[in-house]
Amino acid sequence: MATTVGPVSSEIRAAFGQRVRGLRLARGLSQEQTALRAGFSARYLSDVERGARNVGLENISLLASALEIRLAELFDDSAIDTSTRRSP
């Protein structure tokens, strides 16, 4: 099994953060509103959106609830360049 490390890992975090930001903005929510709904600090959400945090599964679920979307909607990886990923 291949291990994802280094630049690919940070690319995934950045793409996920962009996805969260896009979904938040599409719903007309501020970072503060979204963070409050999820039970996060605004700083934590900012870090997620900038790709500075490796978000755990429980927090991903809280984000989906805060955005009032299905969990799967957070994982649209079409924005991620997969050409640098290693095959298993």
GISUL-V115045 format. One record per helix or strand. SS is the DSSP state (alpha for helix, beta for strand). FROM is the first residue (numbers start at 1). TO is the last residue. Records with the same first field share a line. If there is no record, write none. Layout:
# GISUL-V115045
SS->FROM-TO + FROM-TO
This chain:
# GISUL-V115045
alpha->7-26 + 31-38 + 42-49 + 57-67 + 71-75 + 77-79 + 82-84
